[in-house]
Amino acid sequence: MSQTVLLKKLDYQFKNVALLDEALTHRSVGARNNERLEFLGDGILNFVIAAELFTRYPDVQEGDLSRLRASLVNKDTLVEIAQTLNLGEVIKLGSGELKSGGFRRPSILADTVESIFGAVYSDSGFDVCRQLILHLYQQKLAEHKDLKSLKDPKTRLQELLQSRHFDLPIYHVQKISGKSHSQIFHLECLIPQLSLSINGEGKSRRKAEQHAAEKALIKVEEELRK
């Protein structure tokens, strides 16, 4: 795919084409790369999405707005946008990244999307960049979002227990297995009032806690229905 096709997908024409070249150039190519534009684009994206959500959901509280914004600006969403633009076909990579399939790497794809936002801002200013972001996010912003599902399992478990005036869950690491570079945390989640003990595991303590909390939610809801 050529840059011309990309520009058609973006529905934008650069006045300074060098900015597009820079936005598509990964750091593996050399000193002139897209890292600075990515930094700029990341900040603009966060603001544009935050402002749009603030306007669209006047009755939604800050915590839910933050979770919704996070779900829209995270790496997974940016990768989906990159794939709709076929960015992997036009990203410029060094030989090492090219051989290792860097054009498919999620972090590179996500960073390149943000770099393009930074390039458009540098080329035409905030209003035009905002229009581009909202154009690319049109479908995702239109999709119905279940704000409850955006909360992580630990938060949902905590809120459920607090609603019944129960104590907060207690998390204990039981053991850590595996080698130092690939450790697995094995953890227990205790809910004393319901005499529940649920195990979870993950590649970090945080992930193990989330895994245990997700399983605990099911058990707690079962107990409360009895």
RODO-2510 file (C-alpha; in nm, 4 decimals, decimal comma):
residues 226
     n   res          X          Y          Z
     1     m     0,0000     0,0000     0,0000
     2     s     0,1285     0,3471    -0,0833
     3     q     0,1132     0,6589     0,1302
     4     t    -0,1429     0,7917    -0,1187
     5     v    -0,3840     0,5130    -0,0204
     6     l    -0,3207     0,5863     0,3472
     7     l    -0,4015     0,9538     0,2955
     8     k    -0,7298     0,8584     0,1297
     9     k    -0,8166     0,6442     0,4306
    10     l    -0,7287     0,9336     0,6604
    11     d    -0,9179     1,1764     0,4369
    12     y    -0,6316     1,4216     0,4866
    13     q    -0,3593     1,5762     0,2717
    14     f    -0,0346     1,6915     0,4323
    15     k     0,0991     2,0327     0,3448
    16     n     0,4388     1,9167     0,4729
    17     v     0,4791     1,5579     0,3516
    18     a     0,8005     1,5226     0,5537
    19     l     0,5835     1,5093     0,8660
    20     l     0,4046     1,1999     0,7360
    21     d     0,7389     1,0364     0,6544
    22     e     0,8560     1,1081     1,0077
    23     a     0,5340     0,9732     1,1590
    24     l     0,5782     0,6440     0,9729
    25     t     0,9461     0,6001     1,0631
    26     h     1,0237     0,3691     1,3553
    27     r     1,3208     0,4383     1,5820
    28     s     1,4945     0,1271     1,4475
    29     v     1,5614     0,3231     1,1279
    30     g     1,7718     0,5906     1,2942
    31     a     1,7789     0,9143     1,4915
    32     r     1,5066     1,0784     1,2836
    33     n     1,2003     0,8803     1,3876
    34     n     0,8441     0,9160     1,5127
    35     e     0,8992     0,9081     1,8901
    36     r     0,8521     1,2832     1,9432
    37     l     0,5403     1,2900     1,7260
    38     e     0,4081     0,9900     1,9176
    39     f     0,4546     1,1788     2,2459
    40     l     0,2613     1,4732     2,1053
    41     g    -0,0117     1,2588     1,9508
    42     d    -0,0649     1,0637     2,2735
    43     g    -0,1390     1,3819     2,4657
    44     i    -0,3735     1,5167     2,1994
    45     l    -0,5613     1,1844     2,1700
    46     n    -0,6191     1,1672     2,5453
    47     f    -0,7541     1,5220     2,5541
    48     v    -0,9780     1,4865     2,2483
    49     i    -1,1357     1,1632     2,3734
    50     a    -1,1733     1,3021     2,7275
    51     a    -1,3462     1,6156     2,5969
    52     e    -1,5745     1,4134     2,3683
    53     l    -1,6792     1,1793     2,6502
    54     f    -1,7343     1,4754     2,8841
    55     t    -1,9783     1,6193     2,6303
    56     r    -2,1498     1,2927     2,5351
    57     y    -2,2071     1,1687     2,8911
    58     p    -2,3036     1,4693     3,1087
    59     d    -2,4369     1,2482     3,3902
    60     v    -2,1478     1,0013     3,4102
    61     q    -1,9061     1,0405     3,7013
    62     e    -1,5307     1,0975     3,6709
    63     g    -1,4299     0,7405     3,7573
    64     d    -1,6484     0,5881     3,4860
    65     l    -1,5379     0,8515     3,2348
    66     s    -1,1749     0,7651     3,3108
    67     r    -1,2357     0,3949     3,2568
    68     l    -1,4215     0,4608     2,9335
    69     r    -1,1444     0,6866     2,8062
    70     a    -0,8835     0,4247     2,8992
    71     s    -1,0721     0,1617     2,6982
    72     l    -1,0693     0,3898     2,3932
    73     v    -0,7083     0,5102     2,3979
    74     n    -0,5406     0,1847     2,5019
    75     k    -0,3057    -0,0152     2,2832
    76     d    -0,5682    -0,2673     2,1714
    77     t    -0,7989     0,0012     2,0339
    78     l    -0,5119     0,1838     1,8633
    79     v    -0,4020    -0,1435     1,7020
    80     e    -0,7534    -0,1961     1,5655
    81     i    -0,7421     0,1518     1,4121
    82     a    -0,3955     0,0806     1,2700
    83     q    -0,5265    -0,2368     1,1095
    84     t    -0,8175    -0,0547     0,9450
    85     l    -0,5596     0,1832     0,7984
    86     n    -0,3262    -0,1046     0,6968
    87     l    -0,0407     0,0836     0,8652
    88     g     0,1776    -0,2246     0,8750
    89     e     0,2242    -0,1906     0,4990
    90     v     0,3699     0,1619     0,5133
    91     i     0,5653     0,1739     0,8414
    92     k     0,9391     0,2213     0,7858
    93     l     1,1463    -0,0191     0,9937
    94     g     1,5124    -0,0993     1,0404
    95     s     1,6350    -0,4308     0,9039
    96     g     1,6207    -0,6057     1,2413
    97     e     1,2604    -0,5060     1,3111
    98     l     1,1648    -0,5866     0,9536
    99     k     1,3018    -0,9408     0,9820
   100     s     1,1324    -0,9987     1,3178
   101     g     0,7914    -0,8907     1,1872
   102     g     0,7810    -0,5483     1,3487
   103     f     0,5132    -0,4353     1,1032
   104     r     0,2751    -0,6662     1,2932
   105     r     0,3911    -0,5751     1,6456
   106     p     0,1031    -0,4167     1,8429
   107     s     0,3209    -0,1599     2,0211
   108     i     0,4677    -0,0348     1,6919
   109     l     0,1258    -0,0137     1,5257
   110     a    -0,0283     0,1708     1,8217
   111     d     0,2618     0,4149     1,8479
   112     t     0,2405     0,4914     1,4764
   113     v    -0,1263     0,5874     1,5023
   114     e    -0,0389     0,8359     1,7766
   115     s     0,2513     0,9633     1,5661
   116     i     0,0128     1,0376     1,2803
   117     f    -0,2050     1,2395     1,5187
   118     g     0,1029     1,4348     1,6241
   119     a     0,1992     1,4911     1,2602
   120     v    -0,1470     1,6174     1,1622
   121     y    -0,1475     1,8545     1,4592
   122     s     0,1955     1,9858     1,3580
   123     d     0,0788     2,0243     0,9985
   124     s    -0,2653     2,1799     1,0442
   125     g    -0,3334     2,2541     1,4098
   126     f    -0,5638     2,1234     1,6806
   127     d    -0,9067     2,1532     1,5163
   128     v    -0,8070     1,9500     1,2105
   129     c    -0,6355     1,6890     1,4273
   130     r    -0,9448     1,6641     1,6467
   131     q    -1,1620     1,6079     1,3380
   132     l    -0,9329     1,3273     1,2228
   133     i    -0,9369     1,1564     1,5617
   134     l    -1,3166     1,1728     1,5861
   135     h    -1,3432     1,0460     1,2278
   136     l    -1,1281     0,7407     1,3069
   137     y    -1,3081     0,6851     1,6398
   138     q    -1,6569     0,7397     1,5026
   139     q    -1,7648     0,3757     1,5202
   140     k    -1,6024     0,3087     1,8566
   141     l    -1,7613     0,6158     2,0122
   142     a    -2,0996     0,5119     1,8721
   143     e    -2,0810     0,1626     2,0180
   144     h    -2,2769     0,1130     2,3382
   145     k    -2,0448     0,0900     2,6358
   146     d    -2,1381    -0,1001     2,9507
   147     l    -1,9620     0,1209     3,2051
   148     k    -1,9882    -0,1483     3,4714
   149     s    -1,7895    -0,3936     3,2599
   150     l    -1,5070    -0,1405     3,2262
   151     k    -1,4289    -0,1683     3,5960
   152     d    -1,1592    -0,4223     3,6772
   153     p    -1,2612    -0,7335     3,8762
   154     k    -1,0934    -0,6144     4,1992
   155     t    -1,2923    -0,2910     4,1948
   156     r    -1,6196    -0,4691     4,1169
   157     l    -1,5605    -0,7245     4,3946
   158     q    -1,4781    -0,4484     4,6418
   159     e    -1,7897    -0,2504     4,5500
   160     l    -2,0109    -0,5599     4,5734
   161     l    -1,8810    -0,6475     4,9211
   162     q    -1,9081    -0,2878     5,0419
   163     s    -2,2691    -0,2723     4,9206
   164     r    -2,3433    -0,5588     5,1636
   165     h    -2,1305    -0,4014     5,4407
   166     f    -1,8761    -0,6827     5,4245
   167     d    -1,5067    -0,6374     5,4913
   168     l    -1,2746    -0,5971     5,1945
   169     p    -1,1186    -0,9143     5,0487
   170     i    -0,7757    -1,0199     5,1722
   171     y    -0,5118    -1,1219     4,9167
   172     h    -0,2195    -1,3494     5,0103
   173     v     0,0599    -1,4632     4,7805
   174     q     0,0969    -1,8366     4,8388
   175     k     0,3987    -1,8965     4,6182
   176     i     0,5902    -1,7723     4,3173
   177     s     0,6902    -2,0332     4,0611
   178     g     0,8964    -2,0263     3,7435
   179     k     1,2252    -1,8630     3,6554
   180     s     1,3007    -1,4985     3,7318
   181     h     1,2148    -1,3835     3,3785
   182     s     0,8867    -1,5789     3,3623
   183     q     0,7483    -1,5906     3,7154
   184     i     0,3952    -1,7007     3,7972
   185     f     0,2299    -1,5636     4,1119
   186     h    -0,0086    -1,8011     4,2919
   187     l    -0,2439    -1,6105     4,5189
   188     e    -0,5360    -1,6664     4,7540
   189     c    -0,8320    -1,4295     4,7910
   190     l    -1,0125    -1,4599     5,1265
   191     i    -1,3637    -1,3335     5,1997
   192     p    -1,4106    -1,4158     5,5713
   193     q    -1,7813    -1,3313     5,6105
   194     l    -1,8717    -1,5806     5,3397
   195     s    -1,5998    -1,8329     5,4348
   196     l    -1,4674    -1,8197     5,0789
   197     s    -1,1141    -1,8934     4,9646
   198     i    -1,0428    -1,8481     4,5936
   199     n    -0,7139    -1,9029     4,4144
   200     g    -0,5769    -1,7035     4,1251
   201     e    -0,2552    -1,6835     3,9287
   202     g    -0,0825    -1,4491     3,6889
   203     k     0,2480    -1,3186     3,5590
   204     s     0,2446    -1,0437     3,8229
   205     r     0,0865    -1,0003     4,1642
   206     r    -0,1610    -0,7536     4,0154
   207     k    -0,2702    -0,9979     3,7432
   208     a    -0,3006    -1,2792     3,9973
   209     e    -0,5194    -1,0591     4,2183
   210     q    -0,7408    -0,9687     3,9231
   211     h    -0,7720    -1,3356     3,8266
   212     a    -0,8685    -1,4338     4,1828
   213     a    -1,1125    -1,1421     4,2099
   214     e    -1,2801    -1,2390     3,8828
   215     k    -1,3374    -1,5924     4,0135
   216     a    -1,4417    -1,4574     4,3543
   217     l    -1,7107    -1,2377     4,1967
   218     i    -1,8849    -1,5472     4,0606
   219     k    -1,8673    -1,7245     4,3962
   220     v    -1,9879    -1,4226     4,5935
   221     e    -2,2819    -1,3666     4,3609
   222     e    -2,3741    -1,7352     4,3964
   223     e    -2,3617    -1,7106     4,7777
   224     l    -2,5700    -1,3942     4,7846
   225     r    -2,8402    -1,5585     4,5718
   226     k    -2,8855    -1,8403     4,8215
***
